[in-house]
Amino acid sequence: MSPEIRSAMLAEVERELAGRQLELYSPYGKQREFHRAGGSFSERLFMAGNQLGKTKAGGAEWAMHLTGRYPDWWDGATFDKPVVFWAGSVTSEATRDNPQRMLIGPAAVQEAWGTGMIPRDALKDTTRAMGVPNLLDSAVIRWGGGGDVQAGESLIAFKSYEKGREKWQGPTVDGVWFDEEPPEDIYAEGLTRTNNGQRGQFAQTTFTPLLGMSKVVMRFLMPEKDDPGAKARNVTNMTIWDVEHYSKEQKQAIVASYPAHEREARSKGTPTLGSGRIFPVEEDSIKVPAFPIPAHWVRINGLDFGWDHPTAAVQMAWDRDSDCLYVIQAHRQKEATPILHAATIKAWGPWVPTAWPHDGLQHDKGSGEQLALQYAATGLKMLKDRATFEDGSNGVEAGLMEMLERMQTGRFKVFSHLEDWFSEFRLYHRKDGKIVKLQDDLLSATRYATMMKRKAITRPVPQRATGGDWAPLDREMGY
């Protein structure tokens, strides 16, 4: 085969593959998590670092809905007829270079249109916008699964934030995609356009949170207590460590290349909190890979009660020789009963004592029984008294200061796979000098366990070889 023929064949293969981006899309775990949430939540935020695949995930999902072509693995939202969608970004140029490019293909090369997530055979027509080279105003997309028989036509229109709120007013649409963080008024206006769409409100937002704890970020991460729409929102956070298209060495080099004050946002998709962070330490300095816990290390659980906000539990191991605490297990779930939470915690070791806060003394309105006693009734080894320091105090700041001091001196570590724990750690901050008591459930459970570490024990030997009588030990430890 001559070099010319080989080159022509390779070019044809590349052209064919370029037109099959949607078919070849294979999401990472976090991207899949984001898609799955679309089946249950009307507002989703995919908060990720730079160049990690957030726009790709947004484009792939929008292309599926626009074409009606869902892969076998798809478990997110679906539409059973053509849709009208919007997609926008900060400026017209940013809209062209990001969501338009991801959906349609390179803007400056019309011959390459159809090499984005929307396949060539589904791209029926396009309308150019005025004033910005190669920017599209809209595109008509064949809907119905491809092939010769089409069931209808979808429409995608492109917008920008710089044009102001008025440009986001107009007819009802089925979905809105905000690629990069929008101003609050434009987010609200765009979401309103979907009120009467096929699925009701339906919006996806993909960005790196370089604006810090903005109003849009707060809407998702720390909504007002009386916000009726809070339960309809979902956040997926993806860090550079969640992707596979960089090697470990490349990831380390990329993180090191970012300015220190932007490192958390650009590599981990964490809003910049500045001096407001409660634990201003490098995340990697407290991360350790999971390992088997030595038998002579003592363990204790911490439990934070919740319902509308999650009930959370952690298990900690304490190497008393080096005075180092390790968070080795974490569990977080809302709107679940004590028996369900207890089953998870007991699986970590039914013999491990559990520390709990003062609200465990409150009586459940339904049963009239104290929360702590409800958990004890499930067989969970609840300590007899609520969590306090040895002197009887239980100050929040004192607990946080002990945790921080341990982090700063290398005596506090967390198993690296406990992503829920780290997602709270990254966002834990003060506002106007006061601790923001939202998204802190696992950290509160950790604080209770830290305060009560004096009650931590090693795995005991049952008093009887058969049957396992724990009662003498229970009396001794004060359960």
N, C-alpha and C positions, 0 to 999 in steps of 0.2 A: 504494500500500500504506500503510495507516494505521500510525502509530507503535506502536499496541498490537499489531497483527499482526506488525510487524517485530520488536518486542521479544520476543514469544512465540516467533517462529521462531529468533531468536538464542539464547534460553534453551534451546530444544530442541536446537540444534546443540551448545551448550556441554555439555548433559547427555549427549549422545551421545559427544562427545569425551572427557568425563570418565570414561566407562566403558570407554575403549579405551587406557588408559595403557600396558598391556603391548604392544599392537599398534603403538603409536606410539613406543615406546622406541627411540632411536637413540644408542648409546653413543659417548662420546669414545674416543680411541685408548687411553688408559690403562684405561678401564673394559673395553674389548674385550680388552685384554691380560690383565686379571684374569679375565674369563670364560674365555678360551682356556686359561689355566693349569689350570682345573678338570678338563680332560681328562687331565692328566698328574700332578697333585699332589693328595694327599689332604688337606693342610692349606694353606690360603691366607690370607695377610694382605694386605688392601688398606689401606695406610697413607697417609692423605691429609689435607690441611688442612681447615679448617672450611668447610662449605657448598659443597663442590666436587662432590658427587655420589657419595660412597662408599656411603651408605645406600641411595640410589636404585639403584645397581648391585647391591647385595646383595638388595634387594627384588625387582628385576626377575628376577634369576637364580632366586631361591626360587619366584617365581610361575611361571616356566617349568617347573620341576621338579614343582611341585604340580599344575599343570594338564596337563602333557604337551604344551604348545603352544610349540614351538621355531620361531623365525623361520628363514627361508632362510639368513641369514648366520651362524647359530649354529655355532661350532666348539669349544664347550666340552664339559663332561660332559653326558651324557643318561641318563635313566631310561626303561626300557621298560614300566613298570607304576606304579601309584600308590605314593606315598611317605608316610612319616611323618617330619615335620620338626619341629625345635624352633627357636625364635628368642627371644633374650633380650637384656636390657640391664642397666644398673647398678641401677635401681630399678623398681618396678612402673609408676610414672608414666612413666619414661623408655622402658620397653618399650611402653607404650600410645602414647606420643607419637612414637615413631620406627619401630621395625620393624612394629608393628601398624598404625600410620597408613599407612606405605608400602605394606603389603600389602592392607589392607582399605579404608582411607579414613579421613576425620575421625572420631575416636572419639565425639565428643559429638553427632554428627548421624547417627542410624541410617539415615535416608533416603539418606545419601550413602555408605553401605557398598556396596562394589562399584565405587568410583571410585579405588581404589588400583591396585596392579599386578595384583591378581587380579580378572579381569573379573566383572561382575555375574552373567552367566549361569553362571559357574563356582562362585559362592559359594552353597553349598547350605544350610549351617546354621552357627550360632554358639552358643557357650556362654559366659556371662559369668562372670568371676571374682568372688570375694567380697572386700569391703573397700576396693576402689579404684574410684571411679566410671568407668564405660565401659571398664574393662579386660576384655578377653576372656581366657578360660582356653584356648579352642581354637576352631578353625573346621574344618568339613568342606568339602572342595573337590572339585568334579567333575573327574575326570581323563579325558583322552582326546581332546583336540583341539577340544572345543566342539561345537556343533550338537545335534541331537536324540538322537544315539546316544552314550552314554557308556560307557567301558570300566571304570569303577571310581571309587573315592573316595579322595582323599588326606586327610591330617590335619595341621594345623599347630597346635602348642601353644606358648603364650607363657610365658616364664620370666623371673626376675630374679635378679641376683647377691646382692641384699640378703637373700634368704631362706636363703642358705647352701648349702653343698655338698650337703647331704642332699636338697634339692629338685631336684638335678640327677642324682640316682640314679634307677634304675628300669629300664624295658624298653629293648630295642634300638630305635634309630631309624635312619633312613637318612641324616640330615644334621643338623648343628647350625650355627646362625648366631649368632655373638657380635657384637652391634652395640654398640660401645664396649668398651674394654679390660677383660677379666675378670681376677679374681685367678687366680693360677696353679693353685690347687687346683680351682676351678670349671672352668677351661679343660680341665684333665686329665680331670675327671669327665665333662664334656660330650662330649669326644672319645671317651672310653671307651664311651659309649652307642652309638656308631656302629660298634663293632668288627665286628659281624656284619650290618651293613646291606647293601643291594643292591650298593654299590660298596666295601664295607669302610669304613675310616675316611674320613669326608668332612665337612670343616668349613670354613666361611668366617668370617673375622673382619674387621670394618671399624671403624676408629677413627682418631682424631687422637691422636698419642702425647704427651699432656700429662704423663704420669707419668714421662717420661724413659726411661732404659735399664732398664726393669722386667724381671722374669724372663720374662714373656711375649714382650716385644720381643726380648730376648736369645735366646729359643728360636728365633726366626726369623732374626735378623740375625747372631748370633754364637753358634751352637750349640757345645757341647763337642765336642772332637775325636773322642771315642769315642761320640757320639750316633748310634745306628743309624737314627733317624728323620729325620735332617737332610736327606737327599736327597728326602724326600717333601714338603718344605715349599717354599713359593714366596712371595715378597714382591713386590707391585706398589706403587710409590710414585707418587702424583699430587700435583703442586703447583698452585698457583693459575694458573700460566702454562700449564698443560696443558688448561684448560677454555675454553669459548667463550661462556659466558653472562654474562661480565663484559667490558666494554671495557678497553683498556689503562689508561685513566685511572682507571676504577673499581678495577682490580686494585691500582694503585699507592696509591690512597686507602685501600683495605682493609688492605693490608700496613702502611701507616703508622699505622693506627688501633690496631694490636695493641701491647700492652706489649712493650718490647724483648726481655725474657727469654722471651717466648712467641712471638715473631714467626716463628722457624723452624718451630716445631711447627704453628702455626695456619695458616700460608700454604703451607708446603711439606711438611707431614707428616713432619718430621724430629724424632726424639726430642731432648728438651732435654739437652744434654751439659754445659752450664755451663763451669766452669773446666777441665774435662777435655778440651776440644777442642784438637786440635793446631794447627789453623789458625783461630784466633778472629777471622776477618775476614768482612765482609759478602760473601755470594756474588755479589751484583750488582756489587761493586767489581772483580771479576776477570773477569766475563762480557763478551764482545764478540761481535757478530754475525760470522759467517764472511765472509771476504773473500779475493780472490785474493792469493796470497803473492808479493811482489815478487821478481824474479829474483835480485837481489843479496843477499837474505836467505839465510843458511845454514840447513840442516836436519839433524836427527839423530833417529833412533828410539830408544826405550827398550823393553826386553823383560824381562818377569818370567815365569819358568818356572812351570808348574803342571800339575796333572792333576786331582786331586780338587777343589782350588780352581782357579779359572780361570787359564789362561795369559793374560797381558795385554800389550798393546803400545800405545804412543803414538808420535805423530810430533810433534816440536817444531820451530818456526821461530824463529830468533834474529835480531832486528833489532839488529845490533851498534852502529849509530849511536846508538840510544837505550838500548842494553843491556836490551832487553825480550824476554823469552821468551814464546812463544805455543804452547799445546797446540792442535794443529789437526786431529789424528786420534786415534781411540781404538778399540781392539778388545779384547774380553774374551770368552773361551769356555773351558769346561772339558771335559776328556775328549776332546780332539782331538789329532791327531798333528802333529808339526812341519811336515809338508808342507802341511797345511791352514792352519795359522796363517801360515806363510811366504807362501802365496799371497795372503792378505789384505794382509799388510804390504808385499809387493813391489808390489801394485797402487797403493800410495801413491807409488811411485817406486823402481825397482830400484836406483838409484844411491845412495840415502840410506844412510849407515852406521848400524849398529845397536849400541847399548850393551847390555850384559847383566851379570848379577850373578855372584857367586862360585860359586853352585851350578850354573852352566853348565859348570864343570870336572868335575862329578860324572859318573860313567859310568852309562849306561842299563843296567838289569839284563838287559834282553832282548838288545840288540845289543852291549853292552860298549863302546859309543862315547860320547864326551863329548857332552852335550846341545848345547853351543855348536857343535860340529862337525857334528852332525846338521842343525842349522838352516843352517849354512854350505853343506852339501852340497845344499840345495834351491836355492841361488843367492842367498840372502839375504846382504847385505853385512855380515857380523858383524865387529866390530872384533877385532883380534888378541888383546887382553887384556881382562880383566874390568873393570868400571867402578870407577874410583878417582878421587879428586881429583888435581890436578896433582902434589901432593907424595907421592902413593902411598897416602894414607890413604883409608878408605872408610866412615867413621863414619856411622851412620844419623842421629844427632842433628845432625851438621854439615850433612847434606843437607837435612834438614827445616828447619833454621834458615835456610839460603840461600833455600829456597822461600818460607818465611814472610816473611823480610825483603823479598824481591822483591814479594810480594803487598802488603805494607804500604806499599811505596814506589811502587806502580803499575808495576812492571817484570815482572809475571807475569800473563798473561791466558790465558783459555781460551775457545774457540769455544762459544757458548751452546747449540748443539744437542747437545753431547756429554753427554747426560743420565747415562750410566753413570759417567762421570768425576765428575760432580757428586754422584751418589748416594753414592759413596765419600767424597768431600770432606765431605759433611754429617755423616757418622758416624765419621770418623776421630778417635779420642780415646785418652786414657790412663786407666788404672784403677790406683789405688794407685801412681801415678807411672810406671807402665810402659805402653809403647805396646801397644794391643790389636791383635795381628797377625791380624785377620780383616777381610774386606771391604776390603782395601787394595791389591789387585793393580795397578790402573791407577795409583794414587799411587806405588807402588814403582817401576813402569816409568818414571814421570815423574821420580822422584828419580835413577834411573840416567842418564837422558838429560841431566838438569841437571848432574850431576857430570861428564859427558863432553862437554859442549857445545864444548869446545876442538877436538873432532874433527868438528864439524859442517861441512858443505861446501855450496857452491852446485852446481847441476846442471852436471856437467862436459861438455866437448865431447869426443866420441870421437876417438881418435888417427887413425882411418881414416874417410873419408867414408862408406864402406860397410862393414858388418859390425860396427862399433863395438867396437874393442879397448880394454877397460878395464884390462888387466893392468898397464901402467905406473903408472896411478893407484892401483891396488890396492896395489902395492908401496910406493908413496910414502906412502899413508895408513896402512899397517900393518894391512890386513885379514887 
